[in-house]
């Protein structure tokens, strides 16, 4: 346990972690007001649901378009 504390202090001192407001603070009585998170989470941000849905929807639409195009090419023309 002491080794974890030392590593965390080293990471915090090196700037790898930053302190942010805890989003669970208002939902849970025992939650701390702030938490430490990797700095890259703050800089890059987490994957957002809306962005993920747009990406997936685009990939599905592309796949559907390719399937329809392939199907149309296989239908004999009269």
N, C-alpha and C positions, 0 to 999 in steps of 0.2 A: 504494500500500500504506500509506503514512504517513497518508493521508487517512482510510482505514478505521479505523486505530488511534485517530486523534483522535476520530472520530465515536463509536466504541465507548466510549472513555473518557468522553466527554461524556454518552452515554446511561447509563452506569453511575453517574456522579456525579449525574445528575438523578433517579436512582431508577427508571428505566425497566427496568432489568435487575437480577436478583438472582443470587447465587451459590448453587448447590445441589450436593449430592453427585452425582457422575456415575454413572448406572446401569450404564454399560459398564466401569467401573473394574475390577471383578472378572473380567470376561470377556476383556479385552484388556490385554496387558502394557504397552503404550505409552500407554494411555488416561490422561488426567489425573484426579486424584482429585475435582476439582470442575469444574463448567462454569457459564457465565453464560447465563441464559435470560430472555426477556421476563417481566416481573413478572406480566403478565396470564395467562401459562401456569400460574403457581403459584396465583394467585387463582381463576381459572376452572377450571383443570385441563383436561387433554385429554379428548376424547370417549372414553368408555369403551365397550368392546365389548359388554358386557352391556346397557347402557342403549340402545345403538344397535339391538341385536337385539330388545329389547322393543318399541322404537318401530316397527321394520320389521314385526315379527310382528303388532302391533296394526293397522297399516295394511293388511297382507295380509288379516287376519281381517275388517276392515271392508269391504274390497273384495269378498271372497268372500261376505259376508253380503248386500251390495247386489246382487251378481250372482244369488245364489240367490233373493232376493226378487223381482227383476225377472223371472227365469225362471218363478217360480211365478205371477206376475201374467199372464204370456203364455200359460200352459197353460189351454185351455178347460175349464171346470168342467162336469161331467155331472150 
